[in-house]
Amino acid sequence: MEYDKKSLKIAAKITAASLSESGKLGEENAKAAASFLKEVYEGIAAVKENDDCVKDAFKAAGKITASACEEMEDPSGAVAADFFKTVYYGIAPLTLAEDYDEDLFKYAAKITAAACEEMEEPDEEKAAEAVGFFKALYLEITEDEKPACGGKYSVKESKAGFSFRLAASNNQVVGVSEVYSSRAAMEKGIESVRKNAPEANIEDQTAEATEKISNPKFEIYCDKAGEFRFRLKARNGEVILASEGYKTKASCEKGIESVRRNAPAEIAE
């Protein structure tokens, strides 16, 4: 087997952590450790092979998983690999925000890792708890670092009615509305974006196994040209904002984070 060095390095750290309390040597235990390492490696190497793999999230998930595995009573490489993937896919979207802070992300990873040191069985449910802790921690410590919203809503009037566009601070349009029959209805649409975008989760309809989630939500899908797009649905299921086409899913996810960031914007008259 030809190993990917970065994936192997993280797999080795996780394996070492799982054996930290064992005190067992000998050929049989070495074979068990090797089997554990291979299972972990196969799981995380699959993440690393993705074109949109986020380096900072990859390292952070490795650090957190290693700490979570220190108290494993019955070491299982498959369990550790699933824990890693749940953590990685849970925290990676944070790095796509316009105001992403690399240093604070790393600090949040260190703190989360410390909080996981006494975890007895690092299953996927515990991984989800670690993700929730990390996200709440990171968002809280970056709150004072976030600049004021620099986006804007622009209004377009036509014979058909009124529509709006949401642009980021660099004037790039990140979302377009449907056409409303009146300006009042359009302004209610803007209020709906402001209310729903920050709390909406992502339903990735391009994944092999799509997990259906409740509204409000962002839906990622592929159009007929093979490009990635997203649409924001309000709590009642109405589509209130739609994106342009993106060449990669990572760019599409970055567009979603831009909508969240710029949703509080004012209307530019």
C-alpha positions in Angstrom: 0.0 0.0 0.0 1.3 3.5 -0.9 0.3 5.8 1.9 -0.6 9.4 1.7 1.8 11.0 4.2 -0.6 13.5 5.8 -3.4 11.0 6.2 -0.9 8.4 7.6 0.5 11.0 10.1 -2.9 11.7 11.5 -3.9 8.0 11.6 -0.7 7.3 13.5 -1.5 10.0 16.1 -5.0 8.6 16.6 -3.6 5.0 16.9 -1.0 6.1 19.4 -3.7 7.9 21.5 -5.9 4.8 21.5 -3.0 2.8 23.0 -1.9 5.4 25.5 -3.5 3.5 28.4 -2.9 0.0 27.2 0.6 -0.7 28.5 0.6 -3.8 26.3 3.4 -4.8 24.0 4.2 -8.0 22.1 3.7 -9.2 18.5 -0.1 -9.8 18.8 -0.7 -6.3 20.2 1.5 -4.8 17.5 -0.7 -6.6 14.8 -3.8 -5.2 16.5 -2.4 -1.7 16.5 -1.5 -2.0 12.8 -5.0 -3.2 12.0 -6.4 -0.2 13.9 -4.2 2.2 12.0 -5.1 0.8 8.6 -8.8 1.1 9.4 -8.4 4.7 10.5 -6.2 5.5 7.6 -8.7 4.2 5.0 -11.4 6.3 6.5 -9.6 9.6 6.7 -7.6 9.1 3.4 -11.0 9.1 1.6 -11.6 12.6 3.0 -8.2 13.7 2.0 -8.7 12.5 -1.6 -11.6 15.0 -2.1 -10.6 18.0 -4.3 -12.3 20.3 -1.8 -10.7 18.9 1.3 -10.1 21.7 3.8 -6.6 21.5 5.3 -7.3 23.3 8.6 -10.5 21.2 9.3 -8.6 18.0 8.3 -5.9 18.7 10.9 -8.4 19.9 13.6 -10.5 16.7 13.2 -7.4 14.6 13.6 -6.4 16.4 16.8 -9.9 16.1 18.3 -10.3 12.5 17.3 -6.9 11.6 18.8 -8.0 13.1 22.1 -11.3 11.3 22.0 -9.7 8.0 21.5 -7.4 8.1 24.5 -9.9 6.3 26.8 -11.2 3.7 24.3 -12.0 0.5 26.2 -12.3 -1.6 23.0 -10.2 0.2 20.3 -11.9 0.1 16.9 -10.3 1.7 13.9 -13.7 1.9 12.1 -15.3 3.7 15.0 -12.4 6.2 15.2 -12.6 6.8 11.4 -16.3 7.4 11.6 -15.7 9.8 14.5 -13.1 11.7 12.4 -15.3 12.0 9.4 -18.3 13.3 11.4 -16.1 15.9 13.0 -14.4 16.9 9.8 -17.7 17.3 7.8 -19.2 19.2 10.7 -16.6 21.8 11.2 -15.2 22.3 7.6 -18.1 24.6 6.5 -16.9 27.2 9.1 -13.7 27.7 7.0 -15.8 28.9 4.0 -17.0 32.1 5.7 -15.7 35.4 4.4 -14.4 36.4 7.8 -12.8 33.0 8.6 -10.0 33.3 11.2 -7.4 30.5 10.9 -5.8 31.1 14.3 -9.0 31.1 16.2 -10.1 28.0 14.4 -6.9 26.3 15.6 -7.5 27.5 19.1 -11.0 26.1 19.1 -9.7 22.8 17.9 -7.2 22.6 20.8 -9.9 23.5 23.4 -12.3 21.0 21.9 -9.6 18.3 21.9 -9.0 18.9 25.6 -12.7 18.7 26.3 -12.7 15.2 24.6 -9.9 13.7 26.6 -12.2 11.9 29.0 -14.5 10.6 26.4 -15.1 6.9 27.0 -16.5 5.7 23.7 -16.0 8.1 20.7 -19.1 7.1 18.6 -20.8 9.2 16.0 -23.2 10.6 18.5 -20.3 11.9 20.6 -18.7 13.2 17.5 -21.8 15.3 16.8 -21.6 16.6 20.3 -18.0 17.6 19.7 -19.0 19.4 16.5 -21.7 21.3 18.3 -19.2 22.3 21.1 -16.6 23.4 18.5 -19.0 25.4 16.4 -20.5 27.2 19.4 -17.0 27.9 20.8 -15.5 29.1 17.5 -18.5 31.4 16.7 -18.4 32.8 20.2 -14.7 33.7 20.3 -14.9 35.2 16.8 -18.0 37.3 17.5 -16.0 40.4 18.4 -13.7 39.9 15.3 -16.5 40.0 12.7 -16.7 43.2 10.7 -20.0 45.0 10.1 -22.0 43.6 7.2 -20.9 45.2 4.0 -23.5 43.6 1.7 -26.6 45.1 0.1 -29.9 44.3 -1.4 -30.6 45.9 -4.8 -34.2 46.2 -6.1 -35.2 45.6 -9.7 -38.5 46.8 -11.0 -40.0 45.4 -14.3 -43.3 45.0 -16.0 -43.7 41.7 -14.3 -43.1 43.1 -10.8 -40.3 43.5 -8.2 -37.3 41.3 -7.4 -34.1 41.7 -5.4 -30.5 40.7 -5.5 -28.3 40.1 -2.5 -24.6 41.2 -3.1 -21.6 40.7 -0.8 -19.3 43.5 0.2 -17.3 43.0 -3.0 -20.5 43.6 -5.0 -20.7 40.0 -6.2 -24.3 38.9 -6.4 -24.8 35.8 -4.2 -28.5 35.3 -4.5 -31.5 36.4 -6.6 -35.2 36.3 -5.6 -38.3 35.4 -7.5 -40.5 38.2 -9.0 -43.1 39.7 -6.6 -46.3 41.4 -7.6 -45.7 44.4 -5.3 -42.8 46.1 -3.6 -44.4 45.4 -0.2 -44.4 41.6 -1.0 -40.7 41.9 -2.2 -39.7 43.6 1.1 -41.3 40.8 3.0 -39.2 38.4 0.9 -36.0 40.3 2.0 -37.2 40.1 5.7 -37.6 36.4 5.2 -34.0 36.0 3.9 -32.8 38.1 6.9 -34.7 35.8 9.3 -34.1 32.4 7.8 -30.6 32.5 6.3 -28.6 32.6 9.6 -30.4 29.6 11.1 -30.9 27.5 8.0 -28.9 24.2 7.8 -27.7 22.6 4.5 -29.3 19.7 2.7 -26.8 18.4 0.2 -28.8 16.8 -2.6 -25.7 15.9 -4.5 -24.5 13.5 -1.8 -24.9 9.8 -2.3 -27.1 9.5 0.8 -29.0 12.8 1.2 -30.3 13.4 4.7 -33.6 15.2 4.6 -33.8 18.1 7.0 -36.6 20.5 7.9 -37.1 24.0 6.7 -35.7 26.6 6.8 -32.8 25.2 4.8 -30.3 25.7 2.0 -30.5 23.0 -0.7 -27.4 22.2 -2.7 -28.2 20.6 -6.1 -26.7 20.2 -9.6 -28.3 21.9 -12.6 -28.5 20.5 -16.1 -25.1 21.9 -17.0 -23.5 19.9 -14.1 -22.9 23.1 -12.0 -23.6 23.4 -8.3 -26.4 25.7 -7.1 -28.2 26.4 -3.9 -31.7 27.7 -3.0 -32.8 29.0 0.3 -36.2 27.8 1.5 -38.2 29.6 4.2 -40.0 27.7 7.0 -43.1 27.3 4.9 -41.0 25.7 2.1 -41.1 28.7 -0.2 -37.9 29.4 -2.2 -36.8 32.9 -1.2 -33.3 33.1 -2.7 -31.5 31.2 -5.5 -27.8 31.2 -6.5 -25.9 31.3 -9.7 -24.0 28.1 -10.9 -20.7 27.2 -9.3 -18.0 24.9 -10.8 -17.3 23.2 -7.4 -19.3 22.3 -4.4 -16.8 24.2 -2.2 -17.5 27.4 -4.0 -21.2 26.8 -3.7 -20.8 26.3 0.1 -18.8 29.5 0.2 -21.7 31.2 -1.5 -24.1 30.0 1.2 -21.8 31.3 3.9 -21.8 34.7 2.1 -25.6 34.7 2.1 -25.6 34.0 5.9 -23.0 36.8 6.4 -24.7 39.4 4.3 -28.4 38.6 5.1 -28.7 41.5 7.6 -27.8 44.0 4.8 -29.9 47.1 4.0 -31.7 47.9 0.8 -29.6 50.1 -1.5 -31.9 52.6 -3.1 
